[in-house]
Amino acid sequence: MNNEVLISGLGLLATFIGMAVLIFKRVSPIIIGPLAAILVCLTSGLPLFKGVTETYMSGTTGFFLSYFFIFLLGNIFGNIYQNSGAAAKIGSLISKKFGAKHCMLACMMSAAILSYGGINSFVIIFSVYPIALKLFEDADLPTYLLPGIVCGGMWTFAMTGPFTPQIPNVVSMQYLGTPSYAGLIPGITGAAVMAVSIIIFMNHSAKKARLRGEHFQWPEGVKRVEEEDDSPNGILSIIPLALVLILFNITKLDIIICLLIGIITALILFHRHLPKPEMLDMFNNAAVSSVTVIINTAVIVGFGSVAKATPFYQYATDVLLNSDANPYIVAAVGANIFAGILGSASGGISLMYETLGDTFIEYGSQGYNLGFIHRLCSDGCGGLDSLPWNGSIVSVFAICNTTHKLSYKYNFVTCLIVPVAATFLVALPLCIIIG
């Protein structure tokens, strides 16, 4: 490693630390992304003006163009569920089934079911938050614990596991030509370990909060939302979600088409429960919120495009490509590294395939199981993506009326430690043994 590479690496490290500090200071990702790109350009000897106006912006807009319709349609689908009362009905059924005693399990399952139905996480938090608040009130738990369990439901096994229509699984399918259930045994086993570990940790955290004498307080400025009688019944509420999941996994239709069909089905089934005078506002709000979320993610992904041009990135990539490590290890490690650089599962996995996609295909031609590589890449990108500068975490904490200082340590365990541990201690060994 020469001095140029060393300085570039130290510059990237300083950038990551700076990004984490600014996020804890509640600075917007829209400001952090360009600042990070500038610092990396300066420490890596990249042309500053070109690096920011061309490299950074092309990365930002490229991500936006690639995933805009998935974010938009996922948001519209979720808004229909939210405004019709269908999401509340599903959450209410789960909460009645499990009760306050099993508050954490009820919250996690509510988020996971909606995630497996193809709904964008930003909308899931809007839909589940009122239900989770009521559960936390009944259980008398402080609300700073809420994001840890809800995000654990929507950003771990439900985002990266077999059959899910979420972006990490979809991108792996597109690049590798594998089915949605690729790596089924390692995937299901790893998902089960994640779910159980998250529940154990959050129940332990809840117990510690009670011992400290902490109690529930209704957040200021948050309206109480009670379950309405005029909402779809439980079976009707499940149908569009199940349809998206079935179409995506059995017919192999593109996720955009599956979401469109889900939206049309939901409009037909829930039309009686949707507020007709507010329909236009509902669609407008869905469009605006989808842009907010994708921008928060894209501006950090754009930083990744600049990082990709640095000497250290090239050095690290060469080391990864030329290593004698098992290809399954390369997939798991690579996915985590790229997701960590971008603070995004969707952006990280896309950048990883752009860099290592041909190498993975070559591994397949050598007899390695592409399905296992698919699952390890998908699981891996759901680990280090949850570093502090993840734009979605910023959005979720704002919705939940909390801060990084209060809540991030719980997200760090449920959305980072648990997925990384499940990937390297469960899924990876199974892939090596079976494959």
PyMOL commands that set and color helices and strands:
alter all, ss='L'
color gray80, all
select helices_A, chain A and resi 3-24+29-44+48-84+86-98+100-116+121-139+143-154+157-160+167-176+184-211+234-251+255-273+276-308+311-321+327-342+345-365+370-381+384-386+391-399+404-434
alter helices_A, ss='H'
color red, helices_A
deselect
rebuild
show_as cartoon
